[in-house]
Amino acid sequence: QGTKDAISAKDISRKEPVGGVIALKESMKYFDADFFNDSKLREMENGAKEFNVPAFRENRRLVAIKDGGLHDPSVLVFKSSWSWSSKSKVKESEMFDYPQTSMPQRPSNDEDIAFMSIIELGELIRTKKITSRELTDVFLRRLKRYGTVLESVITYTEDLAYKQAKEADDLLEQGKYLGPLHGIPYGLKDIIAVPEYNTTWGSKTFKNQVIDMEAFVYKRLKSAGAVLVAKLVTGSLAYDDIWFGGRTRNPWNIEEFSTGSSAGPTASTSAGLLVNIFAPVTRRIICILNETSFHSPRTGSLCNWFGNGRIHNISCC
C-alpha cells in the first residue's frame, strides 16, 4: 500500500541506486525534518564526504596519542586512562588539571552569582560559602524567568536537581569533595538520555519519547557530583534552532535567533541561566564542552544525522 511519503515508482525504477539527495529527502520525511531544499541536502552530502568523514578519520588516529594530540589543553582537561602508564594508578585528586582561583567571595545578589565562572562557583562550594541547593535555586529561577523568552528550555528536571543538590551538599558535610563539578548546576542538550525524562531530540515526532537509560555523558557528570537542572533546546533532530516549541532566540537581541544545533545551551549560558566555564567578561565564544569527535562514548545520545558524530555541547560544564 503506497503512501505520499513513499519513494516514487519513478525513483525505484531508476537504473542507478537511490542515494544522495533522493535518499536524504525521503528518509527525512519520517523524522520531522523535511524542510530542506535540494540545494541544502546536496550541501550536507558534500560536506559529509569532503569534511566530516576525513576529519573523523584523522581524529581516530589522534585519539590514541597522549592528550588526544592536543598541545594546548583547554581550561579543564580530563586525563584519560590511556594517557598514563599502565604501571601507575591515577589518584582521584590527580584526574583533573584546572586553574586555581584565590579566595572568591560570595556576591550579595543572585545576578552576580549567575555570572561567576564555574571555577569561582566551584571554589565557593568547596569552601562552603554557598551550597549546591542555593546555586540550584538561583539557576532554576533564572531559567524559569528568562527561558520562556529565549525559548531555550524543553524540560525542567527540578525534582532530580534538588535530589542531586542535596546529595552533593551531604557529601561535602561528610568531607567528601568530588572535584570541580561538585554541586554545580548544568543543563543537557536534549539529545542526551536521562531516565524518567523526555528526550525529544527537538522533534515533534519524538516530543513524548522517554529513553529509559542513562547516557554515558550524563552518567559521568552525575558521578562528578554535577546537578542537572534542565534539558535544553536543540533544533529538530539536532539541526539548527527550530524545534517543535518554536525557535531559540539570541539573548543579546531577541529579534534574532541563536542558530546551531546547540542553540538552547548557547543561549542559556550566554544569558547567565547556567554556569559558564569562562567569566563572561572574557571575549570568548560560548562553546562549553565540545569534546573531540569519537573520544567520548555516545551511548544514549543522538548523533547528528547529517554527518556530524559529535555529542556537541553540554551546557555549563
C-alpha positions as CSV (number, residue, x, y, z in Angstrom):
1,Q,0.0,0.0,0.0
2,G,1.6,3.3,-1.1
3,T,1.7,6.5,0.9
4,K,2.6,10.0,-0.1
5,D,5.8,9.6,1.9
6,A,7.0,6.6,0.0
7,I,9.8,6.7,-2.6
8,S,8.1,7.2,-6.0
9,A,7.9,4.4,-8.6
10,K,10.0,6.6,-10.9
11,D,12.8,6.6,-8.4
12,I,12.5,2.9,-7.8
13,S,12.8,2.2,-11.5
14,R,16.0,4.2,-11.8
15,K,18.9,2.1,-13.0
16,E,21.3,3.6,-10.5
17,P,20.8,3.0,-6.7
18,V,18.7,5.5,-4.8
19,G,21.1,7.6,-2.9
20,G,22.3,11.1,-2.2
21,V,19.7,13.9,-2.2
22,I,16.8,11.5,-3.0
23,A,17.6,9.2,-0.1
24,L,18.1,12.1,2.3
25,K,14.9,13.8,1.3
26,E,12.7,10.6,1.6
27,S,14.2,9.5,4.9
28,M,13.8,12.9,6.4
29,K,10.1,12.9,5.9
30,Y,9.8,10.2,8.5
31,F,11.8,12.3,11.0
32,D,10.0,15.6,11.0
33,A,12.9,17.1,9.0
34,D,11.6,17.6,5.5
35,F,12.1,21.3,5.5
36,F,15.4,21.3,3.5
37,N,15.5,22.0,-0.2
38,D,17.7,20.0,-2.7
39,S,20.5,22.6,-2.6
40,K,20.8,22.3,1.2
41,L,20.6,18.5,1.1
42,R,23.4,18.4,-1.5
43,E,25.4,20.7,0.6
44,M,25.0,18.3,3.6
45,E,26.0,15.3,1.5
46,N,29.1,17.0,0.0
47,G,30.1,18.4,3.4
48,A,30.0,15.0,5.0
49,K,32.1,13.5,2.2
50,E,34.6,16.3,1.9
51,F,34.9,17.5,5.5
52,N,33.3,15.4,8.2
53,V,34.4,11.9,7.2
54,P,38.1,12.8,6.6
55,A,38.1,14.8,9.9
56,F,36.7,11.9,11.9
57,R,39.2,9.5,10.4
58,E,42.0,11.9,11.4
59,N,40.6,12.2,14.9
60,R,40.5,8.5,15.3
61,R,44.2,8.5,14.6
62,L,44.9,11.2,17.1
63,V,42.8,9.8,19.9
64,A,45.3,7.2,20.9
65,I,48.1,9.8,21.3
66,K,48.7,11.2,24.8
67,D,46.5,14.2,25.4
68,G,44.5,13.3,22.3
69,G,47.0,15.1,20.1
70,L,46.3,18.5,21.8
71,H,49.4,20.6,22.6
72,D,47.4,23.3,24.4
73,P,44.9,21.8,26.8
74,S,41.6,23.5,27.4
75,V,40.7,25.1,30.8
76,L,39.6,21.7,32.1
77,V,41.3,18.6,30.9
78,F,40.3,15.1,31.8
79,K,43.3,12.7,31.8
80,S,42.0,9.5,30.3
81,S,43.5,6.2,31.4
82,W,45.4,5.8,28.2
83,S,47.5,8.9,28.9
84,W,49.0,7.3,32.0
85,S,51.5,4.5,32.4
86,S,49.7,1.2,33.0
87,K,52.0,0.6,36.0
88,S,50.9,3.7,37.9
89,K,47.5,4.1,39.4
90,V,46.0,7.5,39.0
91,K,44.9,9.2,42.2
92,E,41.4,10.6,42.1
93,S,42.8,14.0,43.1
94,E,45.0,14.0,40.0
95,M,42.3,13.2,37.4
96,F,41.8,16.9,36.6
97,D,44.0,19.9,35.8
98,Y,42.2,23.2,36.2
99,P,43.1,26.8,37.1
100,Q,43.0,27.7,40.8
101,T,41.3,30.9,42.0
102,S,42.2,32.8,45.0
103,M,39.5,33.0,47.7
104,P,36.5,34.2,45.7
105,Q,33.8,35.9,47.8
106,R,30.1,35.2,47.6
107,P,28.3,38.2,45.9
108,S,25.4,39.7,47.7
109,N,22.9,39.3,44.9
110,D,21.8,36.4,42.6
111,E,22.6,38.3,39.4
112,D,26.3,38.5,40.2
113,I,26.3,34.8,41.3
114,A,24.8,33.8,38.0
115,F,27.6,35.4,36.0
116,M,30.5,33.9,38.0
117,S,32.7,31.3,36.3
118,I,32.4,27.7,37.0
119,I,35.8,27.7,38.7
120,E,34.8,30.5,41.1
121,L,31.5,28.8,41.9
122,G,33.2,25.5,42.5
123,E,35.6,27.2,45.0
124,L,32.6,28.8,46.8
125,I,31.0,25.3,47.1
126,R,34.3,23.7,48.2
127,T,34.8,26.3,50.9
128,K,31.1,26.1,52.0
129,K,30.4,29.8,51.2
130,I,27.4,28.6,49.2
131,T,25.5,25.3,49.0
132,S,24.6,23.4,45.9
133,R,20.9,23.8,46.9
134,E,21.3,27.6,46.9
135,L,23.0,27.5,43.5
136,T,20.3,25.3,42.1
137,D,17.7,27.8,43.4
138,V,19.5,30.6,41.6
139,F,19.7,29.0,38.2
140,L,16.3,27.4,38.3
141,R,14.7,30.8,39.0
142,R,16.7,32.4,36.1
143,L,15.8,29.5,33.7
144,K,12.1,29.9,34.5
145,R,12.2,33.7,34.3
146,Y,14.1,34.0,31.0
147,G,13.9,30.6,29.4
148,T,10.4,31.1,28.1
149,V,11.5,34.4,26.4
150,L,14.5,32.8,24.8
151,E,12.7,29.5,24.1
152,S,15.8,27.7,25.3
153,V,14.4,25.1,27.7
154,I,12.5,21.9,26.8
155,T,12.2,20.2,30.2
156,Y,12.9,21.3,33.7
157,T,14.4,18.5,35.9
158,E,13.6,20.2,39.1
159,D,12.9,17.2,41.3
160,L,16.0,15.5,40.2
161,A,18.0,18.7,40.6
162,Y,17.1,19.2,44.2
163,K,17.8,15.5,44.9
164,Q,21.3,15.7,43.4
165,A,22.0,19.0,45.1
166,K,21.2,17.5,48.5
167,E,23.5,14.6,47.8
168,A,26.3,17.0,46.8
169,D,25.8,19.0,50.0
170,D,25.6,15.9,52.2
171,L,28.8,14.6,50.7
172,L,30.6,17.8,51.4
173,E,29.4,17.8,55.0
174,Q,31.0,14.3,55.3
175,G,34.3,15.7,54.0
176,K,34.0,14.2,50.5
177,Y,34.7,16.5,47.6
178,L,34.3,15.1,44.1
179,G,36.1,17.7,42.1
180,P,35.4,20.9,40.2
181,L,31.9,19.9,39.1
182,H,30.8,19.0,42.7
183,G,27.3,20.6,43.2
184,I,27.4,22.7,40.0
185,P,24.1,23.1,38.2
186,Y,24.1,22.3,34.5
187,G,21.8,21.7,31.5
188,L,21.9,18.9,28.9
189,K,21.2,19.4,25.3
190,D,18.1,17.3,24.7
191,I,19.7,14.7,22.6
192,I,21.1,13.0,25.7
193,A,19.0,10.4,27.5
194,V,18.1,10.7,31.2
195,P,15.7,8.2,32.8
196,E,12.2,9.3,33.6
197,Y,12.5,12.5,31.5
198,N,11.6,13.1,27.9
199,T,14.4,13.0,25.3
200,T,12.8,14.8,22.4
201,W,15.6,15.4,20.0
202,G,13.8,18.7,19.4
203,S,11.4,16.9,17.1
204,K,7.6,16.9,17.4
205,T,7.7,13.3,16.3
206,F,9.6,12.4,19.4
207,K,8.4,15.0,21.9
208,N,6.9,12.4,24.2
209,Q,9.8,10.0,23.9
210,V,11.3,8.6,27.2
211,I,14.6,6.6,26.9
212,D,14.9,4.6,30.0
213,M,18.7,4.6,30.2
214,E,21.5,6.9,31.4
215,A,23.6,8.3,28.6
216,F,27.3,7.9,29.2
217,V,27.8,11.6,29.3
218,Y,25.0,12.1,31.9
219,K,26.4,9.2,34.0
220,R,29.9,10.7,34.1
221,L,28.5,14.1,35.0
222,K,26.4,12.6,37.8
223,S,29.4,10.7,39.2
224,A,31.3,14.0,39.3
225,G,28.6,15.5,41.5
226,A,27.1,17.9,38.9
227,V,23.4,18.8,39.3
228,L,21.1,18.5,36.2
229,V,18.5,21.3,36.3
230,A,17.1,21.3,32.7
231,K,17.2,19.7,29.3
232,L,17.8,22.4,26.7
233,V,16.7,23.0,23.2
234,T,18.2,21.5,20.1
235,G,16.7,22.0,16.7
236,S,14.7,19.2,15.2
237,L,16.9,16.1,15.1
238,A,19.9,18.3,16.3
239,Y,19.8,20.6,13.3
240,D,19.8,24.4,13.8
241,D,17.5,26.3,16.2
242,I,13.9,25.4,15.0
243,W,12.3,22.9,17.3
244,F,8.7,21.7,18.0
245,G,8.1,24.5,20.5
246,G,9.4,27.4,18.5
247,R,12.8,28.9,17.7
248,T,15.5,29.8,20.2
249,R,16.4,33.5,20.4
250,N,19.6,35.3,20.8
251,P,19.8,36.8,24.4
252,W,21.7,39.8,23.0
253,N,18.9,40.6,20.6
254,I,15.7,38.6,20.9
255,E,14.6,39.7,17.4
256,E,17.4,37.5,16.2
257,F,17.9,33.7,16.7
258,S,20.6,31.6,18.4
259,T,21.2,29.2,15.4
260,G,23.1,25.9,15.5
261,S,22.1,22.6,17.0
262,S,23.2,23.7,20.4
263,A,21.0,26.8,20.3
264,G,19.5,26.2,23.8
265,P,22.7,25.6,25.6
266,T,24.4,28.5,23.9
267,A,21.5,31.0,24.6
268,S,21.1,29.8,28.2
269,T,24.8,30.0,29.1
270,S,25.3,33.4,27.4
271,A,22.3,34.8,29.3
272,G,23.6,33.5,32.7
273,L,20.9,31.0,33.0
274,L,23.6,28.3,33.5
275,V,27.2,28.4,34.5
276,N,30.0,29.2,32.0
277,I,33.5,27.9,32.1
278,F,34.8,31.3,31.5
279,A,33.9,34.6,33.2
280,P,31.5,36.4,30.8
281,V,33.8,39.4,30.5
282,T,36.3,37.5,28.5
283,R,36.0,37.7,24.8
284,R,35.4,34.0,24.1
285,I,32.8,32.2,22.0
286,I,30.2,30.2,24.0
287,C,31.2,26.7,23.3
288,I,31.1,25.0,26.7
289,L,32.1,21.3,26.4
290,N,32.5,20.3,22.8
291,E,34.7,17.2,23.0
292,T,36.8,15.6,20.4
293,S,34.8,13.5,18.0
294,F,34.6,9.8,18.9
295,H,36.6,10.5,22.0
296,S,33.7,10.3,24.4
297,P,31.3,7.3,24.1
298,R,28.0,8.4,22.6
299,T,25.8,5.7,24.3
300,G,22.4,7.2,25.0
301,S,23.0,10.3,22.8
302,L,21.6,11.1,19.3
303,C,24.3,11.6,16.8
304,N,23.8,14.3,14.3
305,W,22.3,12.6,11.3
306,F,23.8,14.9,8.7
307,G,27.3,13.6,9.2
308,N,28.4,15.1,12.4
309,G,29.3,12.5,15.0
310,R,29.9,14.8,18.0
311,I,27.7,14.8,21.1
312,H,28.1,18.6,21.0
313,N,27.6,20.9,23.9
314,I,26.7,20.2,27.4
315,S,25.7,23.5,28.8
316,C,27.7,24.9,31.7
317,C,30.3,22.2,32.3
